[in-house]
Amino acid sequence: MSWTALAVAARQASDAAVDNPMDSLFGIVRAGGVIMIPIGIASVAGLAYTIERLIRMRRKKVGTADFSERVVKAVEEGGPERGIQLCEAEPSHLANVVRAGLAEARHSFLHMEKAGEDAGAKEVRHLMNNLRPFLVVATIAPLLGLLGTVWGMIIAFMQIAYAGGLGKPEQLANGIAQALITTAAGLIVAIPIQVVYYYFRARVDRFVILTEQTYGKLAEKVRTKGAPHANA
């Protein structure tokens, strides 16, 4: 085969790729129509928030089992004040709960329990509220895909109506393709975001368990050291 023939074959292949918009990812996105724009925005928002949460919800930021053991040991050796100092030196969500409880230990054990419960509920509420954007994206993306499905079918049947009769099969195929592309795009965005949400939700659940375990050990140490029982 001559070089000229090879050049012609390559040119024909290139022309065919250009003629078929479905040969590239960008072509598929374009075929999805304008509904792909908000779906794309939802995808970027979900990715950006995932990165932000990974940074904000690092183990050291939330609380670790190592910190739990050290703060219990600190209270055992130096009392609530030593534990408060450790919490201030290593801030985290767990440290916030522990510090709030230990600060009330000098008043009474009941005050300590109440302060710990209130602080724990506040921290959990804060962590859970920050997961809501994941639910928003996971809910909206499939709905946008469904909207694109309906819109694509409307376009397909309108083209057939304007053409008269059944018209050309490709007219119907283009509308159906747009409908299916937007549906798939919505699910492609929503499914990973839903998985990410449950991943972070599991981390919040682990935080709750760790907080309860830590507080139980601290309560025992404080009670052993003779904290007042009730002054109110």
N, CA, C and O of each residue as an XYZ file, in Angstrom:
928
protein
N       0.858     -1.199      0.000
C       0.000      0.000      0.000
C       0.892      1.246      0.000
O       1.848      1.332      0.771
N       0.569      2.219     -0.879
C       1.390      3.418     -0.996
C       1.089      4.387      0.135
O       0.086      4.261      0.836
N       1.988      5.365      0.298
C       1.786      6.391      1.324
C       0.544      7.217      1.024
O      -0.139      7.681      1.938
N       0.256      7.398     -0.256
C      -0.941      8.166     -0.633
C      -2.204      7.459     -0.175
O      -3.131      8.085      0.338
N      -2.227      6.129     -0.370
C      -3.399      5.355      0.040
C      -3.579      5.398      1.551
O      -4.701      5.500      2.047
N      -2.461      5.319      2.285
C      -2.535      5.395      3.743
C      -3.067      6.749      4.194
O      -3.865      6.834      5.127
N      -2.619      7.803      3.523
C      -3.072      9.144      3.884
C      -4.564      9.299      3.633
O      -5.284      9.893      4.435
N      -5.019      8.755      2.503
C      -6.446      8.824      2.182
C      -7.266      8.063      3.210
O      -8.311      8.540      3.652
N      -6.789      6.859      3.599
C      -7.512      6.051      4.584
C      -7.586      6.765      5.930
O      -8.618      6.752      6.600
N      -6.467      7.390      6.314
C      -6.458      8.122      7.587
C      -7.414      9.297      7.533
O      -8.099      9.592      8.512
N      -7.460      9.967      6.392
C      -8.356     11.110      6.231
C      -9.804     10.676      6.333
O     -10.621     11.343      6.967
N     -10.115      9.557      5.708
C     -11.486      9.047      5.751
C     -11.884      8.668      7.170
O     -13.007      8.933      7.600
N     -10.953      8.044      7.899
C     -11.242      7.666      9.284
C     -11.470      8.903     10.141
O     -12.347      8.926     11.005
N     -10.652      9.948      9.883
C     -10.810     11.192     10.650
C     -12.144     11.846     10.356
O     -12.825     12.321     11.265
N     -12.520     11.869      9.079
C     -13.805     12.454      8.700
C     -14.954     11.697      9.327
O     -15.934     12.298      9.766
N     -14.836     10.361      9.373
C     -15.903      9.546      9.958
C     -16.041      9.837     11.440
O     -17.151      9.878     11.971
N     -14.899     10.042     12.117
C     -14.946     10.340     13.549
C     -15.609     11.675     13.803
O     -16.354     11.836     14.769
N     -15.328     12.664     12.905
C     -15.949     13.975     13.059
C     -17.435     13.900     12.783
O     -18.234     14.539     13.468
N     -17.815     13.106     11.762
C     -19.222     12.999     11.395
C     -20.043     12.359     12.496
O     -21.219     12.688     12.650
N     -19.462     11.464     13.259
C     -20.199     10.776     14.314
C     -19.908     11.446     15.656
O     -18.828     11.246     16.212
N     -20.844     12.239     16.191
C     -20.593     12.965     17.435
C     -20.478     12.054     18.643
O     -20.056     12.506     19.708
N     -20.841     10.784     18.511
C     -20.818      9.867     19.650
C     -19.481      9.158     19.795
O     -19.324      8.294     20.658
N     -18.494      9.528     18.935
C     -17.208      8.848     18.970
C     -16.305      9.344     20.095
O     -15.265      8.737     20.349
N     -16.667     10.413     20.767
C     -15.847     10.950     21.846
C     -16.724     11.273     23.043
O     -17.940     11.421     22.924
N     -16.081     11.378     24.200
C     -16.820     11.721     25.413
C     -17.459     13.097     25.285
O     -18.601     13.305     25.695
N     -16.713     14.029     24.713
C     -17.260     15.371     24.527
C     -18.466     15.344     23.598
O     -19.440     16.069     23.796
N     -18.381     14.486     22.572
C     -19.516     14.363     21.658
C     -20.747     13.819     22.352
O     -21.863     14.263     22.083
N     -20.551     12.858     23.245
C     -21.675     12.295     24.002
C     -22.289     13.358     24.904
O     -23.511     13.464     25.017
N     -21.419     14.151     25.549
C     -21.922     15.217     26.423
C     -22.723     16.232     25.618
O     -23.788     16.670     26.052
N     -22.218     16.603     24.456
C     -22.943     17.554     23.601
C     -24.274     16.986     23.152
O     -25.270     17.704     23.071
N     -24.288     15.682     22.858
C     -25.533     15.055     22.415
C     -26.585     15.056     23.517
O     -27.778     14.952     23.233
N     -26.150     15.173     24.784
C     -27.100     15.200     25.893
C     -27.891     16.479     25.987
O     -28.901     16.528     26.689
N     -27.453     17.531     25.289
C     -28.206     18.778     25.282
C     -27.902     19.675     26.476
O     -26.964     19.434     27.236
N     -28.719     20.714     26.621
C     -28.473     21.744     27.639
C     -28.623     21.204     29.062
O     -28.054     21.769     29.996
N     -29.377     20.125     29.237
C     -29.568     19.567     30.584
C     -28.249     19.048     31.149
O     -28.104     18.903     32.363
N     -27.290     18.768     30.270
C     -25.991     18.290     30.745
C     -25.227     19.378     31.502
O     -24.323     19.072     32.279
N     -25.585     20.639     31.281
C     -24.889     21.733     31.971
C     -25.152     21.699     33.473
O     -24.197     21.656     34.247
N     -26.430     21.716     33.922
C     -26.649     21.627     35.376
C     -26.175     20.302     35.975
O     -25.748     20.263     37.129
N     -26.248     19.214     35.197
C     -25.724     17.939     35.699
C     -24.214     18.037     35.901
O     -23.677     17.525     36.884
N     -23.533     18.700     34.963
C     -22.095     18.906     35.102
C     -21.756     19.774     36.302
O     -20.786     19.510     37.012
N     -22.559     20.814     36.528
C     -22.349     21.683     37.690
C     -22.522     20.884     38.980
O     -21.740     21.033     39.918
N     -23.548     20.037     39.022
C     -23.772     19.191     40.202
C     -22.592     18.252     40.427
O     -22.200     17.998     41.567
N     -22.030     17.739     39.337
C     -20.879     16.839     39.446
C     -19.667     17.556     40.032
O     -18.997     17.030     40.920
N     -19.389     18.757     39.531
C     -18.249     19.536     40.034
C     -18.459     19.909     41.498
O     -17.532     19.830     42.304
N     -19.684     20.314     41.837
C     -19.988     20.681     43.222
C     -19.800     19.488     44.158
O     -19.240     19.621     45.246
N     -20.272     18.330     43.723
C     -20.125     17.128     44.542
C     -18.670     16.749     44.750
O     -18.275     16.374     45.854
N     -17.867     16.847     43.690
C     -16.440     16.524     43.797
C     -15.725     17.507     44.713
O     -14.924     17.109     45.559
N     -16.019     18.800     44.541
C     -15.372     19.822     45.366
C     -15.720     19.639     46.842
O     -14.858     19.773     47.710
N     -16.979     19.336     47.117
C     -17.384     19.183     48.514
C     -16.809     17.905     49.117
O     -16.516     17.856     50.311
N     -16.649     16.879     48.298
C     -16.015     15.645     48.781
C     -14.585     15.919     49.233
O     -14.163     15.454     50.291
N     -13.841     16.675     48.429
C     -12.466     17.026     48.792
C     -12.453     17.861     50.068
O     -11.619     17.649     50.949
N     -13.387     18.816     50.162
C     -13.456     19.672     51.349
C     -13.743     18.869     52.611
O     -13.154     19.120     53.663
N     -14.656     17.897     52.498
C     -15.005     17.081     53.667
C     -13.862     16.139     54.050
O     -13.644     15.869     55.231
N     -13.134     15.641     53.046
C     -11.987     14.780     53.346
C     -10.940     15.537     54.155
O     -10.284     14.967     55.027
N     -10.791     16.822     53.859
C      -9.836     17.647     54.598
C     -10.376     17.979     55.981
O      -9.659     17.878     56.977
N     -11.635     18.372     56.039
C     -12.237     18.818     57.302
C     -12.504     17.672     58.275
O     -12.493     17.865     59.491
N     -12.742     16.482     57.733
C     -13.091     15.356     58.594
C     -11.958     14.340     58.704
O     -12.189     13.135     58.806
N     -10.734     14.851     58.680
C      -9.607     13.966     58.961
C      -9.744     13.424     60.378
O     -10.394     14.032     61.229
N      -9.131     12.283     60.616
C      -9.277     11.642     61.929
C      -8.850     12.550     63.068
O      -9.493     12.581     64.118
N      -7.763     13.291     62.864
C      -7.287     14.170     63.928
C      -8.267     15.309     64.180
O      -8.350     15.828     65.293
N      -9.013     15.698     63.140
C      -9.993     16.770     63.303
C     -11.233     16.279     64.039
O     -11.858     17.035     64.783
N     -11.588     15.024     63.834
C     -12.789     14.466     64.462
C     -12.461     13.911     65.842
O     -13.132     14.232     66.823
N     -11.440     13.087     65.912
C     -11.053     12.468     67.178
C     -10.550     11.060     66.935
O     -11.078     10.343     66.086
N      -9.525     10.662     67.682
C      -8.921      9.347     67.487
C      -8.970      8.534     68.774
O      -9.129      9.074     69.869
N      -8.827      7.220     68.613
C      -8.787      6.339     69.781
C      -7.548      6.627     70.621
O      -7.570      6.488     71.844
N      -6.471      7.029     69.958
C      -5.243      7.363     70.683
C      -5.467      8.564     71.607
O      -5.035      8.560     72.759
N      -6.143      9.582     71.090
C      -6.449     10.752     71.927
C      -7.360     10.351     73.076
O      -7.192     10.824     74.200
N      -8.321      9.485     72.797
C      -9.238      9.021     73.839
C      -8.474      8.380     74.995
O      -8.740      8.671     76.161
N      -7.530      7.513     74.665
C      -6.743      6.837     75.702
C      -5.891      7.826     76.489
O      -5.771      7.721     77.709
N      -5.303      8.785     75.782
C      -4.416      9.735     76.453
C      -5.174     10.696     77.358
O      -4.682     11.062     78.425
N      -6.375     11.111     76.937
C      -7.126     12.044     77.779
C      -7.653     11.340     79.025
O      -7.720     11.942     80.096
N      -8.026     10.070     78.890
C      -8.462      9.301     80.064
C      -7.301      9.142     81.041
O      -7.476      9.276     82.252
N      -6.117      8.855     80.509
C      -4.934      8.705     81.360
C      -4.570     10.026     82.030
O      -4.154     10.055     83.188
N      -4.734     11.135     81.274
C      -4.423     12.453     81.829
C      -5.339     12.788     82.997
O      -4.887     13.325     84.008
N      -6.624     12.473     82.864
C      -7.579     12.726     83.946
C      -7.269     11.834     85.142
O      -7.387     12.254     86.293
N      -6.876     10.609     84.857
C      -6.552      9.677     85.939
C      -5.345     10.162     86.743
O      -5.306     10.020     87.965
N      -4.372     10.731     86.051
C      -3.138     11.148     86.723
C      -3.211     12.564     87.293
O      -2.671     12.836     88.366
N      -3.879     13.461     86.572
C      -3.872     14.866     87.005
C      -5.218     15.494     87.213
O      -5.305     16.695     87.469
N      -6.275     14.715     87.109
C      -7.601     15.259     87.325
C      -8.155     15.955     86.087
O      -7.504     15.987     85.043
N      -9.371     16.516     86.206
C     -10.026     17.167     85.068
C      -9.195     18.279     84.432
O      -9.220     18.447     83.213
N      -8.463     19.035     85.239
C      -7.675     20.145     84.698
C      -6.624     19.659     83.704
O      -6.395     20.297     82.676
N      -5.992     18.540     84.008
C      -5.000     17.973     83.086
C      -5.672     17.545     81.777
O      -5.114     17.732     80.696
N      -6.859     16.978     81.884
C      -7.595     16.585     80.684
C      -7.987     17.779     79.842
O      -7.919     17.723     78.614
N      -8.404     18.874     80.496
C      -8.774     20.090     79.769
C      -7.572     20.662     79.030
O      -7.701     21.118     77.894
N      -6.418     20.640     79.659
C      -5.200     21.134     79.013
C      -4.870     20.336     77.757
O      -4.467     20.904     76.742
N      -5.042     19.026     77.826
C      -4.782     18.181     76.658
C      -5.774     18.486     75.541
O      -5.398     18.522     74.370
N      -7.033     18.703     75.894
C      -8.059     19.029     74.894
C      -7.751     20.347     74.197
O      -7.960     20.479     72.991
N      -7.258     21.319     74.951
C      -6.919     22.614     74.365
C      -5.674     22.520     73.493
O      -5.533     23.265     72.524
N      -4.776     21.609     73.837
C      -3.544     21.442     73.055
C      -3.794     20.698     71.750
O      -3.080     20.913     70.770
N      -4.799     19.824     71.725
C      -5.102     19.027     70.531
C      -6.593     19.149     70.208
O      -7.358     18.226     70.485
N      -7.011     20.269     69.631
C      -8.439     20.495     69.367
C      -9.011     19.523     68.337
O      -8.366     19.203     67.339
N     -10.214     19.066     68.596
C     -10.956     18.191     67.683
C     -12.403     18.175     68.154
O     -12.730     18.751     69.191
N     -13.269     17.516     67.389
C     -14.671     17.409     67.806
C     -14.778     16.621     69.111
O     -15.556     16.976     69.996
N     -13.994     15.554     69.223
C     -14.000     14.767     70.454
C     -13.477     15.596     71.621
O     -14.021     15.532     72.723
N     -12.423     16.374     71.382
C     -11.861     17.214     72.437
C     -12.867     18.256     72.908
O     -12.907     18.586     74.093
N     -13.679     18.775     71.992
C     -14.701     19.753     72.376
C     -15.693     19.158     73.370
O     -16.075     19.806     74.344
N     -16.105     17.917     73.112
C     -17.064     17.246     73.997
C     -16.434     16.975     75.358
O     -17.031     17.251     76.399
N     -15.228     16.435     75.336
C     -14.542     16.094     76.588
C     -14.287     17.348     77.418
O     -14.511     17.351     78.629
N     -13.821     18.408     76.770
C     -13.516     19.647     77.489
C     -14.770     20.237     78.132
O     -14.726     20.714     79.266
N     -15.882     20.204     77.406
C     -17.131     20.743     77.949
C     -17.559     19.995     79.203
O     -18.023     20.607     80.165
N     -17.406     18.681     79.197
C     -17.791     17.893     80.363
C     -16.849     18.080     81.531
O     -17.287     18.250     82.669
N     -15.545     18.050     81.252
C     -14.559     18.183     82.328
C     -14.618     19.561     82.979
O     -14.325     19.702     84.167
N     -14.996     20.577     82.204
C     -15.093     21.924     82.766
C     -16.176     22.014     83.835
O     -16.112     22.875     84.712
N     -17.173     21.126     83.767
C     -18.266     21.128     84.745
C     -18.058     20.105     85.853
O     -18.873     20.005     86.770
N     -16.973     19.347     85.773
C     -16.747     18.285     86.764
C     -16.563     18.844     88.166
O     -16.875     18.178     89.154
N     -16.052     20.080     88.251
C     -15.812     20.652     89.583
C     -17.119     21.033     90.287
O     -17.147     21.174     91.509
N     -18.198     21.198     89.517
C     -19.491     21.543     90.112
C     -20.186     20.293     90.648
O     -20.501     20.203     91.834
N     -20.417     19.345     89.765
C     -21.015     18.080     90.192
C     -20.913     17.085     89.051
O     -20.712     17.462     87.897
N     -21.054     15.821     89.384
C     -21.010     14.776     88.365
C     -22.197     14.906     87.413
O     -22.071     14.637     86.219
N     -23.355     15.321     87.945
C     -24.537     15.508     87.101
C     -24.321     16.646     86.110
O     -24.727     16.553     84.951
N     -23.681     17.716     86.568
C     -23.366     18.821     85.662
C     -22.442     18.343     84.542
O     -22.605     18.722     83.382
N     -21.485     17.520     84.901
C     -20.542     16.987     83.913
C     -21.267     16.159     82.859
O     -21.022     16.320     81.663
N     -22.149     15.284     83.293
C     -22.904     14.444     82.357
C     -23.755     15.289     81.419
O     -23.783     15.058     80.211
N     -24.450     16.274     81.993
C     -25.336     17.122     81.183
C     -24.536     17.928     80.165
O     -24.931     18.029     79.004
N     -23.415     18.501     80.594
C     -22.583     19.287     79.686
C     -22.025     18.421     78.563
O     -21.965     18.853     77.412
N     -21.616     17.194     78.899
C     -21.095     16.285     77.884
C     -22.149     15.884     76.871
O     -21.875     15.823     75.672
N     -23.360     15.610     77.353
C     -24.451     15.240     76.452
C     -24.791     16.387     75.505
O     -24.984     16.175     74.308
N     -24.861     17.602     76.047
C     -25.187     18.761     75.211
C     -24.099     19.020     74.171
O     -24.391     19.282     73.004
N     -22.843     18.943     74.609
C     -21.733     19.177     73.681
C     -21.665     18.092     72.613
O     -21.396     18.378     71.446
N     -21.911     16.837     73.015
C     -21.902     15.738     72.052
C     -22.984     15.895     71.007
O     -22.744     15.685     69.818
N     -24.195     16.269     71.454
C     -25.303     16.473     70.514
C     -24.992     17.614     69.548
O     -25.322     17.543     68.364
N     -24.357     18.662     70.061
C     -23.996     19.805     69.213
C     -22.982     19.405     68.147
O     -23.120     19.787     66.985
N     -21.970     18.643     68.532
C     -20.940     18.233     67.574
C     -21.501     17.293     66.510
O     -21.166     17.416     65.332
N     -22.349     16.359     66.922
C     -22.958     15.431     65.961
C     -23.859     16.194     64.999
O     -23.849     15.941     63.794
N     -24.635     17.125     65.535
C     -25.516     17.931     64.685
C     -24.701     18.734     63.675
O     -25.086     18.863     62.513
N     -23.586     19.267     64.127
C     -22.711     20.034     63.237
C     -22.151     19.150     62.120
O     -22.147     19.545     60.954
N     -21.683     17.967     62.477
C     -21.125     17.050     61.479
C     -22.181     16.592     60.482
O     -21.912     16.522     59.283
N     -23.377     16.280     60.967
C     -24.439     15.794     60.088
C     -24.950     16.898     59.164
O     -25.228     16.646     57.992
N     -25.075     18.116     59.685
C     -25.545     19.224     58.851
C     -24.597     19.483     57.693
O     -25.027     19.877     56.609
N     -23.314     19.265     57.918
C     -22.328     19.480     56.862
C     -22.345     18.384     55.796
O     -21.646     18.492     54.788
N     -23.131     17.340     56.007
C     -23.264     16.284     54.994
C     -24.472     16.509     54.086
O     -24.651     15.787     53.105
N     -25.289     17.489     54.400
C     -26.508     17.716     53.613
C     -26.253     18.008     52.135
O     -27.022     17.542     51.295
N     -25.199     18.764     51.777
C     -24.957     18.998     50.350
C     -24.829     17.718     49.529
O     -25.204     17.697     48.356
N     -24.301     16.646     50.134
C     -24.224     15.373     49.409
C     -25.621     14.865     49.064
O     -25.857     14.385     47.955
N     -26.539     14.971     50.013
C     -27.909     14.517     49.771
C     -28.583     15.376     48.708
O     -29.360     14.872     47.896
N     -28.285     16.676     48.715
C     -28.872     17.572     47.710
C     -28.425     17.164     46.310
O     -29.247     17.034     45.402
N     -27.106     16.960     46.138
C     -26.583     16.571     44.821
C     -27.112     15.203     44.410
O     -27.510     15.011     43.261
N     -27.119     14.246     45.349
C     -27.573     12.883     45.038
C     -29.053     12.847     44.691
O     -29.501     11.944     43.984
N     -29.816     13.817     45.179
C     -31.250     13.867     44.872
C     -31.523     14.608     43.572
O     -32.349     14.180     42.765
N     -30.824     15.724     43.372
C     -31.099     16.575     42.217
C     -30.572     15.975     40.916
O     -31.232     16.081     39.883
N     -29.399     15.349     40.946
C     -28.788     14.837     39.710
C     -29.695     13.857     38.956
O     -29.868     14.019     37.748
N     -30.288     12.838     39.619
C     -31.193     11.947     38.878
C     -32.444     12.662     38.372
O     -32.973     12.320     37.314
N     -32.917     13.660     39.130
C     -34.089     14.419     38.679
C     -33.760     15.229     37.430
O     -34.583     15.347     36.523
N     -32.552     15.787     37.391
C     -32.131     16.486     36.178
C     -32.016     15.514     35.011
O     -32.376     15.845     33.881
N     -31.513     14.310     35.289
C     -31.454     13.291     34.246
C     -32.833     12.917     33.740
O     -33.032     12.723     32.541
N     -33.790     12.815     34.661
C     -35.168     12.515     34.269
C     -35.758     13.648     33.437
O     -36.469     13.410     32.461
N     -35.456     14.886     33.834
C     -35.917     16.033     33.046
C     -35.346     15.975     31.639
O     -36.050     16.246     30.666
N     -34.064     15.620     31.531
C     -33.457     15.484     30.214
C     -34.097     14.377     29.400
O     -34.217     14.490     28.180
N     -34.511     13.302     30.069
C     -35.198     12.202     29.382
C     -36.509     12.678     28.774
O     -36.798     12.424     27.605
N     -37.291     13.366     29.581
C     -38.580     13.882     29.099
C     -38.363     14.885     27.975
O     -39.060     14.863     26.961
N     -37.388     15.765     28.172
C     -37.115     16.783     27.162
C     -36.658     16.149     25.847
O     -37.080     16.580     24.774
N     -35.809     15.141     25.921
C     -35.350     14.468     24.716
C     -36.479     13.786     23.959
O     -36.511     13.819     22.729
N     -37.406     13.169     24.685
C     -38.544     12.518     24.031
C     -39.470     13.549     23.396
O     -40.025     13.316     22.322
N     -39.634     14.686     24.063
C     -40.463     15.751     23.481
C     -39.866     16.220     22.164
O     -40.574     16.370     21.168
N     -38.552     16.452     22.168
C     -37.883     16.896     20.944
C     -38.023     15.856     19.839
O     -38.278     16.202     18.685
N     -37.856     14.585     20.190
C     -37.941     13.514     19.193
C     -39.306     13.489     18.528
O     -39.393     13.426     17.302
N     -40.357     13.538     19.303
C     -41.705     13.459     18.732
C     -42.103     14.748     18.023
O     -42.886     14.714     17.074
N     -41.572     15.892     18.475
C     -41.847     17.137     17.760
C     -41.197     17.122     16.385
O     -41.783     17.595     15.411
N     -39.975     16.575     16.304
C     -39.301     16.484     15.007
C     -40.071     15.584     14.052
O     -40.188     15.876     12.862
N     -40.592     14.489     14.585
C     -41.387     13.579     13.752
C     -42.657     14.265     13.288
O     -43.065     14.119     12.136
N     -43.283     15.016     14.192
C     -44.528     15.701     13.840
C     -44.297     16.739     12.753
O     -45.093     16.856     11.822
N     -43.202     17.499     12.870
C     -42.918     18.517     11.864
C     -42.549     17.898     10.524
O     -42.836     18.468      9.471
N     -41.902     16.717     10.564
C     -41.495     16.053      9.328
C     -42.677     15.402      8.630
O     -42.619     15.142      7.428
N     -43.747     15.134      9.368
C     -44.913     14.480      8.802
C     -44.741     12.979      8.784
O     -43.743     12.476      8.268
N     -45.694     12.256      9.337
C     -45.604     10.805      9.406
C     -44.488     10.380     10.338
O     -44.209     11.052     11.331
N     -43.857      9.275     10.023
C     -42.774      8.755     10.847
C     -41.465      9.489     10.613
O     -40.589      9.490     11.478
N     -41.323     10.125      9.427
C     -40.099     10.845      9.143
C     -38.905      9.906      9.058
O     -39.040      8.717      8.769
N     -37.744     10.469      9.316
C     -36.521      9.679      9.264
C     -36.259      9.018     10.616
O     -36.456      9.643     11.658
N     -35.820      7.767     10.606
C     -35.537      7.072     11.876
C     -34.487      7.788     12.721
O     -34.562      7.770     13.950
N     -33.499      8.426     12.063
C     -32.447      9.088     12.836
C     -32.971     10.265     13.654
O     -32.387     10.630     14.674
N     -34.081     10.858     13.199
C     -34.661     11.952     13.975
C     -35.166     11.452     15.328
O     -34.947     12.086     16.360
N     -35.839     10.316     15.303
C     -36.306      9.717     16.552
C     -35.128      9.221     17.382
O     -35.126      9.346     18.606
N     -34.120      8.655     16.704
C     -32.960      8.111     17.412
C     -32.192      9.203     18.146
O     -31.726      8.977     19.263
N     -32.050     10.379     17.544
C     -31.322     11.469     18.191
C     -32.007     11.907     19.478
O     -31.345     12.144     20.489
N     -33.331     12.014     19.440
C     -34.070     12.411     20.636
C     -33.971     11.371     21.736
O     -33.799     11.706     22.908
N     -34.081     10.100     21.351
C     -33.974      9.021     22.343
C     -32.561      8.971     22.918
O     -32.380      8.730     24.112
N     -31.555      9.200     22.061
C     -30.166      9.214     22.533
C     -29.968     10.298     23.583
O     -29.340     10.065     24.616
N     -30.507     11.485     23.314
C     -30.401     12.569     24.287
C     -31.072     12.182     25.598
O     -30.545     12.455     26.676
N     -32.234     11.545     25.502
C     -32.962     11.133     26.702
C     -32.151     10.143     27.528
O     -32.064     10.271     28.750
N     -31.563      9.164     26.867
C     -30.801      8.138     27.588
C     -29.492      8.686     28.142
O     -29.062      8.294     29.226
N     -28.857      9.592     27.402
C     -27.587     10.169     27.862
C     -27.786     10.958     29.149
O     -27.001     10.813     30.086
N     -28.814     11.783     29.210
C     -29.046     12.580     30.419
C     -29.420     11.695     31.607
O     -29.023     11.967     32.739
N     -30.181     10.642     31.346
C     -30.516      9.708     32.433
C     -29.257      9.063     32.988
O     -29.057      9.006     34.201
N     -28.408      8.576     32.083
C     -27.160      7.941     32.518
C     -26.263      8.932     33.250
O     -25.657      8.590     34.266
N     -26.176     10.157     32.741
C     -25.320     11.168     33.368
C     -25.792     11.487     34.783
O     -24.981     11.616     35.700
N     -27.107     11.614     34.955
C     -27.643     11.882     36.286
C     -27.302     10.781     37.270
O     -26.954     11.055     38.418
N     -27.401      9.538     36.826
C     -27.076      8.405     37.703
C     -25.576      8.315     37.963
O     -25.157      7.976     39.070
N     -24.769      8.614     36.955
C     -23.314      8.573     37.118
C     -22.861      9.578     38.174
O     -21.908      9.325     38.910
N     -23.546     10.714     38.245
C     -23.220     11.714     39.266
C     -23.767     11.305     40.627
O     -23.068     11.409     41.635
N     -25.017     10.839     40.662
C     -25.704     10.594     41.938
C     -25.149      9.390     42.701
O     -25.001      9.450     43.922
N     -24.842      8.307     42.002
C     -24.436      7.073     42.688
C     -23.141      7.252     43.487
O     -23.115      6.895     44.665
N     -22.063      7.790     42.895
C     -20.848      7.986     43.705
C     -21.060      8.949     44.875
O     -20.520      8.737     45.961
N     -21.847     10.006     44.653
C     -22.093     10.969     45.728
C     -22.853     10.310     46.866
O     -22.601     10.603     48.034
N     -23.783      9.419     46.532
C     -24.517      8.696     47.568
C     -23.569      7.806     48.369
O     -23.677      7.713     49.592
N     -22.646      7.156     47.675
C     -21.652      6.316     48.357
C     -20.784      7.166     49.279
O     -20.499      6.772     50.410
N     -20.364      8.333     48.792
C     -19.539      9.236     49.604
C     -20.297      9.684     50.847
O     -19.723      9.765     51.933
N     -21.583      9.974     50.689
C     -22.396     10.399     51.835
C     -22.402      9.325     52.918
O     -22.203      9.627     54.095
N     -22.628      8.083     52.527
C     -22.683      7.008     53.519
C     -21.305      6.735     54.127
O     -21.205      6.284     55.268
N     -20.255      7.008     53.369
C     -18.906      6.874     53.928
C     -18.707      7.868     55.073
O     -18.249      7.498     56.154
N     -19.055      9.128     54.823
C     -18.905     10.137     55.871
C     -19.909      9.924     56.999
O     -19.620     10.226     58.157
N     -21.082      9.406     56.663
C     -22.067      9.104     57.704
C     -21.517      8.028     58.646
O     -21.727      8.099     59.857
N     -20.820      7.043     58.099
C     -20.209      5.998     58.921
C     -19.138      6.588     59.831
O     -18.967      6.132     60.962
N     -18.420      7.589     59.352
C     -17.408      8.229     60.186
C     -18.052      8.989     61.344
O     -17.513      9.019     62.451
N     -19.194      9.595     61.087
C     -19.922     10.271     62.170
C     -20.396      9.249     63.199
O     -20.317      9.489     64.404
N     -20.886      8.114     62.720
C     -21.335      7.052     63.641
C     -20.178      6.553     64.504
O     -20.350      6.310     65.699
N     -19.001      6.401     63.897
C     -17.828      5.973     64.667
C     -17.440      7.029     65.701
O     -16.997      6.702     66.802
N     -17.612      8.292     65.333
C     -17.337      9.377     66.279
C     -18.270      9.297     67.483
O     -17.844      9.497     68.621
N     -19.541      9.004     67.229
C     -20.515      8.881     68.319
C     -20.115      7.749     69.265
O     -20.136      7.913     70.485
N     -19.750      6.602     68.693
C     -19.352      5.451     69.515
C     -18.102      5.770     70.327
O     -18.036      5.466     71.518
N     -17.108      6.386     69.679
C     -15.864      6.730     70.373
C     -16.124      7.737     71.491
O     -15.532      7.644     72.566
N     -17.006      8.690     71.236
C     -17.334      9.696     72.250
C     -17.995      9.052     73.457
O     -17.658      9.367     74.598
N     -18.936      8.151     73.207
C     -19.615      7.468     74.313
C     -18.636      6.631     75.133
O     -18.687      6.633     76.363
N     -17.751      5.921     74.450
C     -16.766      5.098     75.158
C     -15.816      5.970     75.981
O     -15.515      5.659     77.134
N     -15.355      7.053     75.383
C     -14.431      7.950     76.084
C     -15.097      8.577     77.300
O     -14.511      8.650     78.380
N     -16.325      9.026     77.108
C     -17.021      9.697     78.200
C     -17.343      8.732     79.331
O     -17.327      9.107     80.503
N     -17.634      7.493     78.973
C     -17.884      6.498     80.014
C     -16.657      6.268     80.883
O     -16.763      6.171     82.105
N     -15.488      6.181     80.245
C     -14.238      5.992     80.992
C     -13.909      7.219     81.834
O     -13.457      7.095     82.972
N     -14.137      8.406     81.270
C     -13.855      9.635     82.007
C     -14.763      9.767     83.223
O     -14.323     10.178     84.297
N     -16.026      9.418     83.047
C     -16.975      9.505     84.158
C     -16.535      8.617     85.311
O     -16.648      8.988     86.479
N     -16.032      7.443     84.965
C     -15.561      6.520     86.002
C     -14.354      7.095     86.738
O     -14.259      6.989     87.960
N     -13.428      7.707     85.986
C     -12.233      8.284     86.613
C     -12.599      9.463     87.508
O     -12.075      9.595     88.614
N     -13.505     10.323     87.025
C     -13.900     11.494     87.803
C     -14.647     11.072     89.057
O     -14.438     11.629     90.134
N     -15.516     10.086     88.907
C     -16.279      9.595     90.062
C     -15.329      8.987     91.099
O     -15.512      9.169     92.303
N     -14.326      8.274     90.624
C     -13.349      7.659     91.529
C     -12.557      8.713     92.294
O     -12.205      8.522     93.458
N     -12.278      9.847     91.607
C     -11.499     10.905     92.245
C     -12.338     11.768     93.177
O     -11.829     12.682     93.826
N     -13.654     11.460     93.235
C     -14.489     12.132     94.221
C     -15.042     13.462     93.801
O     -15.008     14.418     94.575
N     -15.566     13.550     92.553
C     -16.231     14.774     92.128
C     -17.505     14.949     92.926
O     -18.110     13.952     93.321
N     -17.944     16.193     93.183
C     -19.195     16.412     93.901
C     -20.344     15.733     93.180
O     -20.329     15.649     91.952
N     -21.327     15.253     93.901
C     -22.421     14.510     93.279
C     -23.541     15.415     92.813
O     -24.026     15.220     91.698
N     -23.969     16.353     93.554
C     -25.058     17.208     93.102
C     -25.086     18.464     93.940
O     -25.274     18.423     95.156
N     -24.895     19.589     93.260
C     -24.983     20.861     93.950
C     -26.166     21.675     93.458
O     -26.322     22.837     93.833
N     -26.996     21.077     92.625
C     -28.120     21.803     92.083
C     -29.344     20.942     92.145
O     -30.422     21.370     91.731
